[in-house]
Amino acid sequence: MNYSHEVEQMCIVKKGPHHGPAPIPEEGKWVKATEIADISGLSHGVGWCAPQQGTCKLTLNIKDGIVEEALVETIGCSGMTHSAAMAAEILPGKTLLECLNTDLVCDAINVAMREIFLQIVYGRTQSAFSEDGLSIGAGLEDLGKGLRSQVGTMYSTKVKGVRYLEMAEGYVTKLALDEDGEVIGYQFVRLGKMLEDIRHGMQPNEAYEKNIGQYGRFDSAAKYIDPREE
């Protein structure tokens, strides 16, 4: 260790009590974290790229400092999906510190990694007060049936109004309008479930009909429109 001349000339002042770091909540325990191996938890981080063209939601399940599960969800940028494929392959098995210092190519995923790191090392995780944390696979459960990300896509103009294109329930096929032309409901297709049924042998038309649902006062509409064509 090299010390400057000024420091070398200083007298020693003894340090008082050393209590270590403040404890943080981790998986139902209070932990004084001094090493990466002391960190456990499941949480989410959201990131964006420099031109703010797209965004990423990153979910990591960490046990004893090691990433055991990763879920990478992206929207708004085609290139980001390819970076997400790489990130999902690379992250599991790394320590949390390695992940923070791994170039995940896409700015949005890198920012999401930074944000989730801050949450996890400060004890602000989803599993902070869950005894023994969440099992490996908990991140996958966020996707629900059909294992498809929940996506909301709405488009609107001043002159023509709003178009619901995709809701959490699925792909919107019809908007229900009342006598004043205002939206009062919508019809949708559960894409994840529909494709799951097709994979399991159901005929496409049957799977499509089976997975149609509706929301709001759909049945009492004065008019129905296709939000993509009308």
trRosetta pair geometry for C-beta under 8 A, 3 or more apart (Angstrom, degrees):
i j d omega theta_ij theta_ji phi_ij phi_ji
3 7 4.3 -115 -178 87 107 125
3 8 5.2 135 108 -60 119 81
4 7 4.9 94 56 9 78 101
4 8 7.0 -137 97 -8 41 89
5 8 5.5 -54 -149 33 33 116
5 9 6.6 28 156 -18 65 107
6 9 6.1 -61 -154 34 29 108
6 10 7.1 42 148 -37 61 99
7 10 5.6 -42 -158 8 40 119
15 18 6.6 36 132 -58 124 103
20 32 5.1 41 130 -178 130 140
20 34 6.8 -64 -157 -71 110 116
21 24 8.0 -28 134 -18 116 96
21 32 5.2 146 66 -163 87 82
21 33 6.2 -56 81 58 150 60
21 34 6.4 180 5 -77 122 71
22 32 7.6 -165 111 -117 13 81
23 30 4.0 43 154 169 138 99
23 31 6.0 139 -154 62 85 23
23 32 5.1 -60 -90 -67 73 69
24 30 7.2 155 69 -153 21 62
24 31 6.0 -36 61 63 73 81
24 33 6.1 -24 30 -3 117 115
24 121 7.9 112 36 162 176 38
24 122 6.4 -167 -127 172 141 31
24 123 2.9 -156 -180 -52 108 135
24 128 7.9 -88 158 -140 83 108
25 28 7.8 40 -171 -65 91 9
25 29 7.4 149 -152 78 54 34
25 30 6.2 -37 -93 -97 56 63
25 31 7.8 104 -138 17 11 83
25 123 4.8 110 44 -176 62 119
25 128 4.0 64 108 176 113 100
25 129 5.8 -16 173 -68 139 71
26 29 5.7 -30 71 66 78 84
26 30 7.7 121 23 -119 77 17
26 31 4.6 -15 24 9 127 130
26 33 7.7 104 -37 -60 143 115
26 38 8.0 177 -5 153 171 73
26 39 7.1 -146 -117 -147 143 42
26 40 5.1 99 177 61 118 85
26 41 5.6 -102 -138 -57 81 104
26 123 6.3 -93 -57 -120 75 90
26 125 7.4 53 -120 30 62 131
26 128 6.5 -52 -90 -137 27 59
26 133 7.8 -20 165 -72 70 105
27 40 5.2 -29 -11 107 131 119
27 41 6.3 -145 -43 -86 87 66
27 127 5.5 7 -91 137 70 107
27 128 7.4 -77 -39 -144 31 19
27 130 6.0 -45 -138 78 55 73
27 131 6.8 63 162 -158 70 18
27 132 5.8 -31 172 166 114 5
27 133 3.6 -41 -116 -54 119 85
28 129 6.0 74 -89 -170 56 37
28 130 5.8 -82 -44 99 98 25
28 131 3.5 68 -75 -93 170 51
28 132 6.5 -8 27 -8 135 43
28 133 7.5 -124 5 -43 96 50
31 38 5.8 165 163 172 126 102
31 40 8.0 109 -16 29 165 93
31 123 7.9 174 51 -95 94 116
32 38 7.6 -61 95 -173 44 151
33 38 4.0 170 -130 104 74 129
33 39 5.7 53 -135 -69 138 77
33 121 7.0 -151 105 -154 157 73
34 38 6.1 89 36 -13 54 152
35 38 5.2 113 61 -10 68 100
35 65 7.3 -40 127 -75 83 147
36 39 5.9 -52 -167 17 47 116
36 65 4.1 95 136 -140 79 127
36 95 5.2 56 137 177 145 121
36 96 5.5 -168 -160 49 108 99
36 97 4.8 -84 -93 -18 147 113
37 64 5.4 -3 -166 177 73 79
37 65 4.1 -74 -99 -4 35 143
37 95 7.8 -55 -69 -132 65 117
38 64 7.9 1 -82 -143 12 54
38 65 6.9 53 26 -55 34 107
39 62 6.1 -14 123 129 93 137
39 64 7.8 95 66 -165 50 15
39 65 5.1 87 51 -87 87 67
39 96 5.7 -44 85 7 142 155
39 120 6.0 71 -179 148 122 104
39 121 6.1 -41 -113 -99 138 66
40 62 5.7 -161 -137 107 41 81
40 63 5.3 29 -128 -126 106 40
40 64 6.0 11 -74 -43 105 38
40 65 7.6 -59 -65 -31 64 44
40 127 8.0 -72 133 96 84 125
40 133 5.9 -94 148 -66 114 146
41 61 8.0 -128 118 -145 32 47
41 62 5.8 5 52 56 55 100
41 120 5.2 177 68 -138 122 86
41 123 7.6 173 -62 -130 158 44
41 125 3.3 -163 173 -34 132 176
41 126 7.4 139 175 43 93 62
41 127 5.1 179 -148 62 68 101
41 128 6.5 16 -126 -76 126 59
41 133 6.5 -144 -107 -120 38 116
42 59 7.1 19 -175 -178 91 91
42 60 7.0 -161 -136 97 57 47
42 61 4.4 -7 -99 -108 101 74
42 62 7.2 174 -77 19 48 66
42 69 7.8 -6 -113 68 108 117
42 125 6.0 117 62 177 38 118
42 126 5.2 -52 96 58 85 107
42 127 4.5 71 34 -11 89 124
42 133 6.5 123 -9 -171 98 102
42 134 4.7 -41 6 42 147 125
42 138 5.9 -25 -129 85 171 134
42 139 6.8 -150 -154 -63 122 90
43 59 7.4 -156 105 -141 29 63
43 60 6.9 -7 57 56 65 79
43 116 5.7 162 97 -151 102 89
43 119 4.7 -153 144 115 158 133
43 120 5.5 -159 29 -72 132 83
43 124 7.1 75 -118 103 151 68
43 125 4.0 -111 -54 -132 113 76
43 126 5.2 161 -99 -5 61 86
43 127 7.5 -120 -54 14 72 82
44 57 6.0 -10 -170 -174 113 93
44 58 6.8 149 -158 79 59 48
44 59 5.0 -25 -99 -93 79 77
44 116 6.5 -102 149 -102 18 108
44 119 7.8 3 61 56 42 167
44 126 7.1 55 -6 -36 87 125
45 57 7.5 160 81 -156 41 48
45 58 4.8 -16 60 60 91 101
45 60 7.8 8 5 4 106 104
45 111 8.0 -166 149 123 112 59
45 112 4.3 131 110 -177 99 66
45 113 6.6 147 86 -72 152 13
45 114 7.3 161 -177 66 146 44
45 115 3.7 147 -156 86 106 95
45 116 2.8 -102 -30 -45 126 86
45 117 7.4 21 -77 -1 154 57
45 118 8.0 113 -111 37 120 86
45 119 6.6 -161 -79 11 91 126
46 55 6.4 4 -175 179 93 113
46 56 7.0 165 -152 85 49 52
46 57 5.4 -18 -100 -101 78 69
46 58 7.6 -178 -80 19 29 74
46 112 5.8 -46 -162 -112 9 91
46 115 6.3 -51 49 88 48 160
47 55 6.7 165 86 -157 43 66
47 56 4.9 -9 58 56 92 99
47 58 6.9 20 4 -5 110 114
47 107 7.4 -156 153 132 116 60
47 108 4.6 141 111 -178 95 53
47 109 6.2 160 70 -86 141 9
47 110 6.7 173 -179 69 159 44
47 111 3.0 146 -148 84 111 91
47 112 3.1 -105 -4 -41 113 69
47 113 7.1 -4 -44 8 150 57
47 114 7.2 101 -97 38 122 90
47 115 6.0 -170 -69 7 85 123
48 52 5.2 11 167 -118 125 71
48 54 7.3 173 -144 91 64 41
48 55 4.9 -28 -95 -103 78 82
48 56 7.7 -172 -73 18 34 73
48 107 7.5 -14 119 117 40 101
48 108 5.3 -14 -139 -116 16 89
48 111 6.0 -47 39 74 47 157
49 52 6.5 -169 69 -72 65 23
49 53 5.7 -30 64 38 124 84
49 54 5.8 37 6 52 119 78
49 55 7.9 -133 -1 -80 76 41
49 77 6.9 41 2 -37 145 162
49 80 7.5 -124 -41 -84 132 121
49 106 6.6 -74 -85 178 114 81
49 107 3.8 104 -129 70 73 116
49 108 4.4 -52 -46 -45 80 88
49 111 7.6 -157 -78 2 36 129
50 107 5.4 -76 -19 -173 79 176
52 55 8.0 12 -157 -64 65 87
53 76 5.9 169 141 143 59 110
53 77 5.2 84 115 -78 104 113
54 74 6.3 27 163 -178 124 97
54 75 6.2 -178 -157 93 88 44
54 76 3.3 175 -113 87 71 101
54 77 3.1 -88 -35 -9 149 109
54 80 4.8 -140 112 -20 155 153
54 106 8.0 -51 82 -172 125 126
54 108 5.5 -81 98 -41 87 159
55 74 7.2 174 91 -149 43 60
55 75 5.9 -8 58 59 82 88
55 76 5.9 62 13 21 70 136
55 108 5.6 -169 -134 -152 27 131
56 72 6.6 -23 -165 -166 111 84
56 73 6.9 146 -160 81 59 51
56 74 4.9 -21 -103 -99 80 81
56 75 8.0 172 -84 20 40 64
56 80 6.6 -148 -70 -177 105 127
56 84 6.9 -177 -126 -89 118 109
56 106 7.0 114 -45 113 143 130
56 108 4.2 130 -5 135 106 104
56 109 4.8 -2 57 -81 179 60
56 111 7.6 135 48 62 109 89
56 112 4.5 -94 95 -30 107 145
57 72 7.9 154 82 -158 54 38
57 73 4.5 -10 59 64 98 106
57 74 7.8 -163 24 -73 64 38
57 112 6.8 175 -130 -132 16 138
58 70 7.3 -27 -166 -161 87 91
58 71 7.4 153 -160 83 41 60
58 72 5.7 -3 -111 -110 75 70
58 73 7.8 -161 -72 30 35 68
58 87 7.8 -77 -115 145 117 142
58 109 6.6 104 -67 -147 126 70
58 112 3.9 124 1 142 119 126
58 113 6.2 -19 78 -69 172 56
58 116 5.5 -100 91 -26 110 144
59 69 7.8 -30 119 120 92 95
59 70 7.0 147 83 -159 62 42
59 71 4.0 2 55 53 111 105
59 72 7.9 -145 30 -64 70 36
59 73 7.8 38 -4 0 101 102
59 116 7.9 178 -112 -116 24 145
59 139 4.4 156 120 -137 128 113
59 142 6.5 176 -63 10 170 158
60 67 5.4 -65 -158 -129 112 104
60 69 7.0 147 -159 84 43 64
60 70 5.6 -6 -105 -104 72 74
60 71 8.0 -150 -64 27 37 68
60 91 7.0 -110 -108 161 109 136
60 96 7.9 118 142 -111 152 90
60 99 7.6 86 -113 167 154 171
60 116 5.8 112 17 152 116 146
60 120 7.3 -40 79 -64 120 146
60 139 7.7 11 -99 -84 8 144
61 67 7.4 101 68 -159 51 61
61 68 5.3 -63 100 67 95 92
61 69 3.7 18 38 50 117 109
61 70 7.7 -134 22 -60 74 40
61 133 7.8 123 -162 161 94 125
61 134 6.4 -103 -127 82 117 101
61 136 6.0 161 107 -111 148 62
61 138 6.2 125 -92 50 138 103
61 139 5.5 -127 -30 -30 112 115
62 65 6.7 -2 177 -131 111 9
62 66 6.6 157 -155 74 73 32
62 67 5.6 -41 -98 -94 80 52
62 68 6.8 148 -117 9 25 84
62 96 5.8 25 -131 -71 147 113
62 120 6.2 57 27 -155 146 144
63 66 6.0 -28 70 61 69 86
63 68 5.1 22 14 -21 108 134
63 133 7.1 -170 -96 68 88 164
63 136 7.8 -59 -22 -63 132 102
65 95 5.1 -8 152 -144 99 91
65 96 5.6 -106 -159 4 63 101
65 97 7.8 -11 -168 -2 106 90
66 93 6.9 -18 -171 -148 106 22
66 94 7.3 162 -147 88 67 26
66 95 6.0 -53 -94 -98 59 54
66 96 7.7 -115 -80 -30 16 73
67 70 6.0 27 169 -57 124 103
67 91 5.1 -71 119 155 160 87
67 92 5.2 -124 113 -112 98 41
67 93 6.8 -36 70 21 86 28
67 94 5.5 11 26 59 116 74
67 95 7.7 150 -7 -142 82 8
67 96 6.7 128 -49 -79 89 61
67 99 6.0 84 -33 -56 139 141
68 92 6.5 35 -166 -142 16 95
68 136 5.0 -90 135 -102 121 119
69 92 6.6 30 -88 -101 18 113
69 136 5.0 167 -47 -147 125 80
69 137 6.9 -132 -110 -41 151 30
69 138 7.4 126 87 44 162 74
69 139 5.0 173 137 16 122 130
69 140 7.6 -95 -168 -26 129 88
70 87 7.3 -134 154 136 144 85
70 88 5.5 -174 103 -132 116 61
70 91 4.3 90 -70 84 160 133
70 92 5.4 -131 0 -51 108 86
70 139 7.2 -97 -179 120 7 171
71 88 7.7 23 -126 -115 21 107
71 139 4.1 -168 -18 161 124 120
71 140 6.8 -179 -83 -74 125 48
71 142 6.6 142 113 48 172 129
71 143 7.6 -154 -148 -44 138 106
72 84 4.2 178 127 -158 128 96
72 87 5.2 113 -85 88 159 119
72 88 4.9 -122 15 -64 122 96
72 91 8.0 143 -51 6 117 143
72 109 6.7 9 -147 -123 122 115
73 84 7.6 89 -81 -146 6 146
73 149 4.7 132 -139 -111 125 139
74 77 6.8 -71 164 55 118 86
74 80 4.3 -167 -178 128 147 116
74 81 5.5 -158 70 -81 132 59
74 83 7.8 104 -73 67 161 93
74 84 4.8 -134 -15 -52 129 143
74 106 7.8 -11 -115 135 142 167
74 108 6.9 106 -129 102 103 138
74 109 7.5 -42 -85 -68 118 97
75 149 8.0 -151 -60 121 106 149
75 151 6.7 153 -102 -125 133 106
76 80 7.3 29 72 24 72 147
77 80 3.9 80 84 -6 108 115
77 81 7.5 -173 97 -16 66 74
77 106 7.7 150 96 -144 140 126
77 108 7.3 159 30 0 141 146
78 81 6.1 -47 -167 17 41 111
78 82 7.8 32 145 -10 64 99
79 82 5.9 -55 -163 34 47 109
79 83 6.6 44 144 -16 73 104
79 106 7.1 162 119 -98 91 109
80 83 5.4 -54 -149 40 40 112
80 84 6.1 47 150 -27 69 103
80 106 4.9 94 -124 -136 74 152
80 108 5.9 -2 -127 46 131 133
80 109 7.1 160 -156 -33 92 103
81 84 5.4 -49 -149 32 33 117
81 85 6.8 41 149 -25 62 97
82 85 5.6 -43 -154 25 37 115
82 86 7.0 35 149 -14 62 101
83 86 5.7 -55 -156 37 38 111
83 87 6.2 38 149 -21 70 107
83 104 6.3 89 172 151 106 78
83 105 4.3 -147 -126 82 111 117
83 106 3.6 137 104 -25 166 115
83 109 5.7 -156 130 1 119 143
84 87 5.5 -52 -142 37 34 112
84 88 6.2 36 158 -22 66 105
84 106 7.2 -16 -48 18 66 150
84 109 6.4 -175 -87 -84 67 134
85 88 6.0 -53 -148 33 26 111
85 89 6.8 22 153 -14 59 108
86 89 5.9 -64 -156 38 32 108
86 90 6.0 19 155 -15 69 116
86 104 7.2 159 97 -159 103 67
86 105 6.4 52 69 7 145 135
87 90 5.8 -64 -140 41 30 106
87 91 5.8 28 170 -29 70 112
87 104 4.6 37 -96 -152 112 114
87 105 7.7 -129 -54 30 95 97
87 106 7.6 -71 -37 31 130 108
87 109 5.2 -130 -66 -177 159 148
88 91 6.7 -43 -126 24 21 108
88 92 7.9 16 177 -9 51 101
90 94 7.1 17 150 -25 73 134
90 102 6.4 176 142 165 133 150
90 104 7.3 -166 64 -110 140 82
91 94 5.9 -91 -161 30 40 119
91 99 5.5 49 -137 -118 87 115
91 102 7.6 -173 -93 66 67 153
91 104 8.0 15 -64 -101 103 120
94 98 4.0 -127 -176 89 107 125
94 99 5.0 133 104 -57 129 82
94 102 6.8 -30 -158 -35 168 144
95 98 4.5 99 53 3 78 102
95 99 7.1 -141 94 -6 43 85
96 99 5.6 -52 -151 33 34 114
96 100 6.6 37 151 -22 64 103
96 117 6.6 138 173 -122 104 88
96 120 6.6 -137 -141 103 145 145
96 121 7.5 157 138 -63 147 99
97 100 5.6 -49 -150 31 35 113
97 101 6.6 7 158 5 65 110
98 101 6.2 -77 -151 53 29 93
98 102 6.1 41 152 -41 69 108
99 102 5.5 -49 -142 18 32 118
99 113 6.0 -149 147 -155 96 120
99 117 7.6 -177 94 -80 105 109
100 113 6.1 170 -110 148 49 109
100 114 6.9 90 -141 -96 88 57
100 117 5.0 64 -93 -95 115 152
102 113 7.8 -125 59 -159 88 165
103 110 7.2 -18 -146 -92 50 122
104 109 4.3 -110 120 110 133 119
104 110 5.2 179 47 -69 102 71
104 113 6.2 146 -4 -27 143 141
105 109 7.2 27 61 51 69 130
105 110 8.0 -172 54 -42 28 105
106 109 4.3 74 74 11 104 106
106 110 6.7 -173 90 -9 52 86
107 110 5.6 -60 -148 39 32 113
107 111 6.2 31 157 -19 69 106
108 111 5.9 -53 -147 36 29 110
108 112 6.4 32 152 -20 63 106
109 112 5.5 -50 -146 36 34 115
109 113 6.4 41 150 -24 64 102
110 113 5.6 -52 -152 31 32 115
110 114 6.7 33 150 -19 64 102
111 114 5.5 -50 -152 34 36 113
111 115 6.3 33 152 -18 67 106
112 115 5.8 -56 -146 38 32 110
112 116 6.2 25 158 -15 67 107
113 116 6.2 -56 -142 39 27 104
113 117 6.3 36 154 -27 62 107
114 117 5.7 -55 -152 30 29 116
114 118 6.8 29 153 -19 62 102
115 118 5.9 -52 -155 30 33 111
115 119 6.8 31 151 -16 64 104
116 119 5.6 -51 -151 36 40 113
116 120 6.1 34 155 -18 70 109
117 120 6.0 -61 -145 39 27 106
117 121 6.2 9 166 -6 66 112
118 121 6.6 -63 -138 43 23 97
118 122 6.1 4 168 -1 61 119
118 124 7.9 -6 124 42 71 124
119 122 6.4 -80 -150 47 20 98
119 124 4.4 -96 -155 78 73 101
119 125 6.1 114 142 -80 99 59
120 123 7.9 43 178 -64 28 23
120 124 7.6 -84 -58 55 21 67
120 125 5.6 49 -111 -73 62 111
123 128 5.7 86 175 -126 76 119
124 128 6.8 -35 -138 -60 16 139
125 128 4.8 145 59 -54 77 81
126 130 7.9 7 124 -7 66 130
126 134 7.3 -4 100 -18 106 140
127 130 4.3 -69 -155 38 74 121
127 133 4.5 54 158 -141 143 69
127 134 4.8 -122 -92 -12 134 96
127 138 7.9 78 -70 106 127 167
130 133 5.7 84 92 -124 105 22
130 134 6.0 33 103 -52 156 75
134 138 3.7 1 154 -38 123 169
135 138 5.7 131 62 -41 60 98
137 140 5.2 -46 -164 31 58 118
137 141 6.8 67 140 -29 73 96
138 141 5.6 -47 -157 24 39 117
138 142 7.8 56 146 -31 60 88
139 142 5.9 -35 -171 5 43 116
140 143 6.1 -46 -176 18 51 112
140 147 6.9 -26 -171 -121 91 104
141 144 7.5 56 176 -67 50 38
143 146 7.6 -123 144 83 99 62
143 147 4.6 41 120 -144 142 49
143 148 6.1 129 -177 39 102 23
143 149 6.3 -57 -123 -77 89 43
143 150 7.8 -170 -138 -24 46 76
143 192 7.9 169 158 -128 97 157
144 147 7.6 -173 73 -78 47 29
144 148 7.4 -49 68 51 92 67
144 150 7.2 68 11 -58 129 100
144 192 7.3 110 96 83 93 161
145 190 7.7 7 94 174 114 131
145 192 6.1 141 112 111 66 122
145 193 5.5 26 128 -78 116 96
145 196 7.3 -89 165 1 86 162
146 190 6.9 -177 -28 159 153 96
146 191 7.1 131 170 96 154 58
146 192 1.9 116 130 148 145 105
146 193 4.8 -90 -58 -50 123 49
146 194 7.9 27 -112 26 137 54
146 195 6.7 95 -148 53 108 94
146 196 5.1 -121 -105 -28 75 124
147 192 6.5 171 47 -155 42 125
148 191 6.4 168 -156 87 176 98
148 192 3.5 -142 3 -77 128 121
150 168 4.6 4 -157 -132 111 85
151 166 5.3 2 103 121 99 132
151 168 7.7 158 49 -98 33 45
152 166 6.4 -170 -137 97 25 78
152 167 6.0 20 -116 -128 79 42
152 168 6.5 -18 -69 -49 92 70
153 165 4.2 -55 102 76 104 113
153 166 4.2 45 30 37 102 98
154 162 6.4 -17 -176 -163 106 104
154 163 7.0 159 -162 82 58 54
154 164 5.7 -27 -110 -111 86 55
154 165 6.5 -175 -93 17 29 87
155 162 7.3 145 86 -157 44 55
155 163 4.7 -12 66 59 91 105
155 165 6.1 50 0 -27 101 123
155 227 8.0 136 48 166 103 110
156 161 6.4 -60 -146 160 87 33
156 162 4.2 -22 -99 -101 107 66
156 163 6.7 -176 -77 17 55 67
157 160 4.7 39 65 39 112 91
157 161 7.0 -8 61 22 65 21
161 181 7.7 -165 -37 145 168 108
162 183 6.5 -63 77 -20 117 139
163 175 7.1 -114 -137 -41 58 145
163 227 4.0 135 -163 -168 96 103
163 228 7.4 121 179 -67 137 44
164 167 6.3 5 179 -51 118 102
164 172 4.8 150 117 -87 93 175
164 175 6.0 134 35 -92 100 107
164 183 7.1 111 -14 -145 117 153
164 186 5.4 -69 76 -89 144 158
164 227 5.9 -117 60 -92 54 163
165 171 7.9 -36 159 -152 61 63
165 172 5.7 -167 -174 42 14 115
165 227 5.8 -147 -85 114 60 134
165 228 7.0 85 -121 -70 94 93
166 170 7.1 -88 -151 145 79 28
166 171 5.5 -31 -109 -110 91 49
166 172 5.9 -144 -83 -1 32 90
167 170 6.8 4 64 45 78 37
167 172 6.0 80 -6 -58 94 106
167 186 7.1 133 -16 83 139 143
167 188 6.1 -86 43 -90 109 152
167 215 7.5 -73 88 15 168 152
169 188 4.9 107 101 85 110 154
169 190 6.5 -74 166 -87 71 83
169 213 6.1 -105 169 76 134 132
169 215 6.7 171 2 -42 158 129
170 188 4.2 136 71 156 95 113
170 189 5.1 -130 142 86 136 40
170 190 4.3 -121 -66 -93 144 37
170 191 5.3 156 -148 -7 99 76
170 192 7.6 -132 -103 13 98 79
170 211 7.5 151 -104 153 170 106
170 213 7.3 110 29 39 128 108
171 188 6.1 148 72 -161 39 81
171 189 4.9 -19 60 56 98 93
171 191 5.2 75 -14 -48 112 114
172 175 7.1 37 165 -64 124 76
172 186 5.2 -31 -141 172 112 133
172 187 7.1 112 -158 78 64 49
172 188 5.1 -45 -97 -97 51 88
172 227 5.8 19 111 22 118 141
173 187 5.1 -52 63 100 95 99
173 188 6.4 157 6 -111 83 28
173 189 5.9 68 -34 -20 120 99
173 212 7.5 -45 25 -129 144 102
173 226 7.1 -43 173 -125 56 79
174 186 6.4 168 89 -157 57 62
174 187 4.1 26 47 36 101 113
174 218 7.9 91 97 -150 112 112
174 224 4.9 -6 -174 -173 123 110
174 225 6.9 143 -156 71 69 32
174 226 6.4 -49 -101 -90 63 52
174 227 7.6 159 -136 -16 17 86
175 183 5.6 -63 -173 -119 112 101
175 185 7.8 149 -166 88 50 47
175 186 5.3 -27 -111 -104 54 90
175 224 7.0 156 75 -156 46 58
175 225 5.2 -17 55 60 98 87
175 226 8.0 153 13 -110 83 6
175 227 5.2 91 -25 -64 114 100
176 183 6.9 92 72 -157 58 60
176 184 5.3 -73 107 67 102 80
176 185 3.9 2 45 65 133 89
176 186 6.2 -144 7 -73 86 36
176 187 7.4 97 -39 -23 99 84
176 214 7.9 60 -28 -162 133 116
176 216 6.6 -170 56 92 129 119
176 217 6.8 -153 117 91 142 64
176 218 4.5 -169 -39 -129 154 56
176 220 8.0 78 172 65 135 52
176 221 3.5 -128 -166 -72 95 141
176 223 7.8 145 -159 82 47 46
176 224 5.9 -25 -101 -101 59 78
177 181 5.3 -9 -178 -146 130 37
177 182 6.4 138 -151 63 77 25
177 183 6.2 -47 -97 -90 67 42
177 184 6.8 116 -137 10 19 90
177 221 5.8 79 50 -161 38 109
177 222 6.3 -64 101 59 75 86
177 223 4.6 -21 63 69 108 94
177 224 7.3 -180 17 -86 82 26
177 225 6.6 34 -14 -1 121 106
178 181 7.2 -63 67 5 61 16
178 182 5.4 -11 37 57 103 83
178 184 4.9 79 -43 -28 99 134
178 217 7.8 31 -76 89 103 129
178 220 8.0 10 -107 115 86 89
178 221 6.5 -106 -79 -136 46 61
178 222 5.5 69 -170 6 32 109
179 222 4.7 112 -74 -40 56 161
181 223 7.5 -8 -107 48 60 133
183 186 7.2 -1 -167 -54 111 96
183 216 7.9 18 152 132 80 174
184 216 5.4 172 147 153 56 127
184 217 4.5 -41 150 59 115 104
184 218 7.6 -178 104 -74 84 36
184 220 7.4 -67 117 78 144 90
184 221 6.1 177 60 -95 114 85
185 214 6.3 37 164 174 119 98
185 215 5.6 -176 -153 93 82 55
185 216 2.8 -161 -96 82 82 111
185 217 5.0 -152 -34 55 125 43
185 218 3.6 -130 126 -66 144 67
185 219 8.0 -12 69 2 166 48
185 221 6.5 -120 47 -59 108 114
186 214 6.9 -170 98 -148 39 69
186 215 5.7 0 54 52 76 96
186 216 6.6 64 9 26 61 123
186 218 6.7 -90 36 -94 12 110
187 212 6.5 0 -178 -172 104 99
187 213 7.3 169 -155 90 60 37
187 214 4.7 -30 -102 -98 68 91
187 218 6.1 107 -61 -147 81 142
187 224 7.9 16 2 -147 122 124
188 212 7.4 159 84 -152 38 55
188 213 5.6 -20 64 65 86 83
188 214 7.1 155 17 -93 72 38
188 215 7.2 18 2 -4 115 106
189 194 6.0 6 168 -37 103 147
189 208 6.5 -28 -135 -153 131 73
189 211 5.6 66 -163 110 72 99
189 212 5.7 -32 -96 -95 72 63
189 213 7.8 148 -98 20 24 73
190 193 4.1 12 122 34 121 115
190 194 5.9 150 87 -25 68 88
190 211 4.2 -113 48 -176 93 110
190 213 6.5 52 -34 1 100 117
191 194 5.6 -58 -141 37 29 114
191 195 6.2 21 164 -13 66 107
191 211 7.9 147 -61 135 19 144
192 195 6.3 -61 -149 39 25 103
192 196 6.3 28 152 -22 62 110
193 196 5.4 -54 -147 35 33 117
193 197 6.4 35 155 -20 66 102
193 211 5.0 168 93 -120 109 129
194 197 5.9 -55 -153 34 30 110
194 198 6.6 28 150 -17 64 106
194 207 4.8 112 -159 148 72 103
194 208 6.0 48 -144 -92 129 47
194 210 7.5 153 -107 70 75 91
194 211 4.2 -126 -71 41 89 158
195 198 5.5 -50 -146 36 37 114
195 199 6.3 42 153 -22 66 103
195 207 7.8 109 -66 155 20 144
196 199 5.7 -52 -150 34 30 113
196 200 6.5 19 153 -11 63 110
197 200 5.8 -65 -149 43 31 106
197 202 4.2 -24 157 35 93 141
197 206 7.9 -126 142 104 131 87
197 207 4.0 167 94 -126 123 109
197 210 6.4 159 -127 71 175 141
197 211 7.0 -161 7 -41 140 123
198 201 7.9 168 -177 32 27 11
198 202 5.8 -82 -87 68 38 84
198 203 7.9 -23 -117 145 76 9
198 204 5.6 32 -110 -93 121 67
198 207 4.9 -79 -58 -11 81 172
202 206 5.3 -122 176 88 100 113
202 207 4.5 121 109 -65 123 100
202 210 7.4 -47 174 12 154 148
203 206 4.4 77 66 13 92 110
203 207 6.7 -167 86 -11 42 88
204 207 5.6 -59 -143 38 29 111
204 208 6.2 33 157 -24 66 105
205 208 5.6 -50 -147 32 31 115
205 209 6.5 27 156 -14 64 105
206 209 6.0 -56 -148 39 31 107
206 210 6.1 33 154 -23 65 110
207 210 5.7 -55 -144 35 29 114
207 211 6.3 5 165 -2 64 115
208 211 6.6 -79 -151 45 22 95
208 212 7.0 38 154 -44 62 98
209 212 6.1 -40 -154 1 34 115
214 218 4.0 -76 174 14 131 167
214 219 7.6 107 117 -42 156 77
215 218 6.7 95 60 -40 31 118
217 220 4.7 -45 169 47 102 108
217 221 6.9 140 115 -58 82 70
218 221 6.2 -30 -168 -23 37 114
221 224 5.8 95 103 -66 145 76
225 230 4.2 -125 -164 82 104 135
226 229 4.1 13 95 39 127 104
226 230 5.1 107 52 3 74 101
227 230 7.4 -52 -88 53 17 79
